[in-house]
Amino acid sequence: MSIETQVDLYAHYMSTFIDGLRTASATDAGGATVALDTAVRGIGAKMRACHDGGRRIMLIGNGGSAGICSHLATDFSKNGGMRATAFNDSSVLTCLGNDYGYEHVFAKQVEWHGVGGDMLIAISSSGRSLNILNAVTAARQLNCIIVTLSGFKPDNPLRSLGDINIYFPSSEYGFVEVGHLAILHAALDIQMGWQGKV
């Protein structure tokens, strides 16, 4: 493959990703479409209100999404000044997986630590991970605010379970995962006052 072809392939990859960001969509708890800008601003406002009300932001995800959770919990806390925790400590996950089954590793932590008014950010590329779906159910029972981020098939079950649901229209893990990270970073940065500064 020539250098020129490689450059063209990279440009095509990036334009495909950017198109995915532009066509990502959002819905509310009733399934109604919400403008993505409104949804992203809403996530940022809900995060700030959650913190200001003495509550915390809980983040859950598997694999690459777990990495996104760790990254964002750090940035929400350090840069945003908000209480945020990623529920992906390896000792806790292996303990709960062994004792209750992997499908309950996040739900149990939500039950232990969550209270009404907390926010759960649930990230799953497929939107079908049972441990994520179970945690959302646990958070709903506690009256938490729920934000979901999913991808792959548009009818995935996670997409209909949050108060705000973000869907990235791709079946490629790389696009979906980086898209989720970018969207949540945008929610933080805009909430912190970003207005187009370079």
Wavefront OBJ file of the C-alpha trace (Angstrom):
o trace
v 0.000 0.000 0.000
v 1.444 3.362 -1.003
v 1.871 6.258 1.434
v -0.756 8.215 -0.537
v -3.276 5.373 -0.144
v -2.542 5.160 3.577
v -3.161 8.903 3.970
v -6.427 8.598 2.055
v -7.507 5.680 4.261
v -6.759 7.698 7.404
v -8.684 10.689 6.071
v -11.631 8.430 5.248
v -11.491 6.864 8.738
v -11.532 10.264 10.404
v -14.316 11.638 8.193
v -16.393 8.531 8.980
v -15.865 9.125 12.700
v -16.754 12.821 12.413
v -19.895 11.910 10.452
v -20.813 9.589 13.343
v -20.413 12.429 15.836
v -22.598 14.658 13.686
v -25.330 12.037 13.338
v -25.307 10.776 16.924
v -28.755 11.155 18.436
v -30.401 11.651 21.794
v -33.722 10.698 23.340
v -35.407 11.356 26.653
v -37.008 8.926 29.097
v -40.157 8.784 26.997
v -38.275 8.016 23.787
v -38.790 11.469 22.284
v -35.944 12.817 20.166
v -33.911 15.587 21.796
v -31.446 17.796 19.941
v -27.945 16.506 20.644
v -26.751 19.952 21.760
v -29.646 20.140 24.222
v -28.894 16.636 25.516
v -25.178 17.343 25.978
v -25.899 20.591 27.811
v -28.507 18.752 29.866
v -25.990 16.116 30.920
v -23.564 18.835 32.035
v -26.270 20.700 33.944
v -27.495 17.512 35.642
v -23.929 16.592 36.629
v -23.404 19.989 38.238
v -26.798 19.911 39.994
v -26.063 16.392 41.237
v -22.783 17.530 42.787
v -24.219 20.766 44.166
v -26.973 18.743 45.826
v -24.387 16.682 47.718
v -24.697 13.700 45.400
v -22.208 11.824 43.230
v -21.755 10.744 39.623
v -21.282 6.978 39.181
v -19.821 5.611 35.935
v -20.008 2.030 34.678
v -18.730 0.250 31.584
v -16.912 -2.882 30.426
v -13.570 -3.127 28.644
v -12.828 0.030 26.673
v -15.893 1.655 28.200
v -14.417 0.984 31.660
v -11.352 2.935 30.564
v -13.612 5.781 29.491
v -15.274 5.671 32.923
v -11.921 5.955 34.714
v -10.817 8.794 32.443
v -14.026 10.753 32.911
v -14.351 10.150 36.659
v -10.900 11.689 36.986
v -11.710 14.652 34.735
v -15.133 15.291 36.276
v -13.458 15.388 39.713
v -10.174 17.141 38.920
v -11.252 19.568 36.202
v -14.959 19.878 36.919
v -14.765 19.849 40.719
v -17.538 17.251 40.948
v -17.702 14.008 42.939
v -17.381 11.167 40.435
v -16.500 7.490 40.808
v -15.888 4.712 38.276
v -17.063 1.353 39.604
v -14.301 -0.712 37.997
v -11.862 -1.569 40.797
v -10.501 -5.018 39.911
v -10.775 -6.410 43.472
v -14.408 -5.383 43.766
v -15.261 -6.722 40.298
v -13.645 -10.100 40.954
v -15.247 -10.348 44.406
v -18.726 -9.583 43.132
v -18.273 -11.651 39.985
v -17.256 -14.638 42.088
v -19.967 -14.223 44.728
v -22.940 -12.993 42.679
v -22.065 -13.515 39.005
v -20.591 -11.002 36.577
v -24.057 -9.815 35.574
v -24.362 -8.196 39.037
v -20.939 -6.558 39.462
v -22.245 -3.034 38.844
v -25.760 -3.406 40.275
v -24.354 -4.423 43.661
v -22.089 -1.362 43.741
v -24.999 0.908 42.823
v -27.014 -0.670 45.652
v -24.124 -0.160 48.107
v -23.197 3.387 47.200
v -26.086 4.967 45.319
v -28.740 7.215 46.806
v -31.631 9.086 45.275
v -30.441 12.053 43.264
v -27.112 10.475 42.332
v -26.344 10.196 38.620
v -25.474 6.926 36.900
v -23.673 7.189 33.564
v -23.993 3.764 31.912
v -21.791 3.135 28.872
v -22.118 0.080 26.618
v -21.126 -0.051 22.961
v -23.673 -2.778 22.215
v -26.271 -1.558 24.700
v -26.841 -5.219 25.570
v -24.416 -5.924 28.442
v -26.461 -7.558 31.185
v -24.335 -6.134 34.002
v -24.965 -2.614 32.684
v -28.708 -3.212 32.251
v -28.977 -4.644 35.782
v -27.166 -1.628 37.235
v -29.547 0.735 35.455
v -32.460 -1.154 37.006
v -30.852 -0.826 40.451
v -30.264 2.901 39.898
v -33.861 3.409 38.782
v -35.103 1.738 41.980
v -33.024 4.237 43.985
v -34.417 7.194 41.992
v -31.066 8.089 40.453
v -30.671 10.234 37.340
v -29.640 7.917 34.493
v -27.638 8.773 31.380
v -26.971 6.018 28.853
v -24.523 5.891 25.973
v -24.761 3.090 23.445
v -24.095 2.193 19.826
v -24.315 -0.717 17.377
v -28.005 -1.517 16.722
v -30.461 1.360 17.132
v -32.960 -0.872 18.959
v -30.524 -1.914 21.706
v -32.257 -2.130 25.113
v -30.000 0.344 26.963
v -31.019 3.127 24.593
v -34.509 3.358 26.113
v -33.632 3.156 29.828
v -32.146 6.546 30.695
v -33.443 10.007 31.398
v -31.049 11.053 28.629
v -29.950 8.461 26.068
v -27.116 9.063 23.605
v -26.787 6.748 20.608
v -23.692 6.665 18.371
v -24.642 5.194 14.976
v -21.861 2.718 14.235
v -21.073 -0.979 14.628
v -17.329 -0.292 15.016
v -16.012 -0.380 18.581
v -13.382 2.293 17.906
v -15.891 4.797 16.587
v -18.485 4.119 19.297
v -16.042 4.198 22.213
v -14.199 7.329 21.125
v -17.534 8.935 20.264
v -18.853 8.280 23.764
v -15.691 9.763 25.277
v -15.898 12.847 23.050
v -19.582 13.446 23.810
v -19.124 13.187 27.578
v -16.000 15.363 27.441
v -18.057 17.925 25.542
v -20.693 17.826 28.304
v -17.989 18.559 30.889
v -16.126 21.203 28.886
v -19.273 23.098 27.882
v -20.555 22.962 31.474
v -17.231 24.451 32.558
v -17.750 27.378 30.184
v -16.115 26.392 26.891
v -17.483 28.677 24.140
v -15.236 28.081 21.188
v -11.890 29.044 22.703
v -8.884 27.467 20.999
l 1 2 3 4 5 6 7 8 9 10 11 12 13 14 15 16 17 18 19 20 21 22 23 24 25 26 27 28 29 30 31 32 33 34 35 36 37 38 39 40 41 42 43 44 45 46 47 48 49 50 51 52 53 54 55 56 57 58 59 60 61 62 63 64 65 66 67 68 69 70 71 72 73 74 75 76 77 78 79 80 81 82 83 84 85 86 87 88 89 90 91 92 93 94 95 96 97 98 99 100 101 102 103 104 105 106 107 108 109 110 111 112 113 114 115 116 117 118 119 120 121 122 123 124 125 126 127 128 129 130 131 132 133 134 135 136 137 138 139 140 141 142 143 144 145 146 147 148 149 150 151 152 153 154 155 156 157 158 159 160 161 162 163 164 165 166 167 168 169 170 171 172 173 174 175 176 177 178 179 180 181 182 183 184 185 186 187 188 189 190 191 192 193 194 195 196 197 198
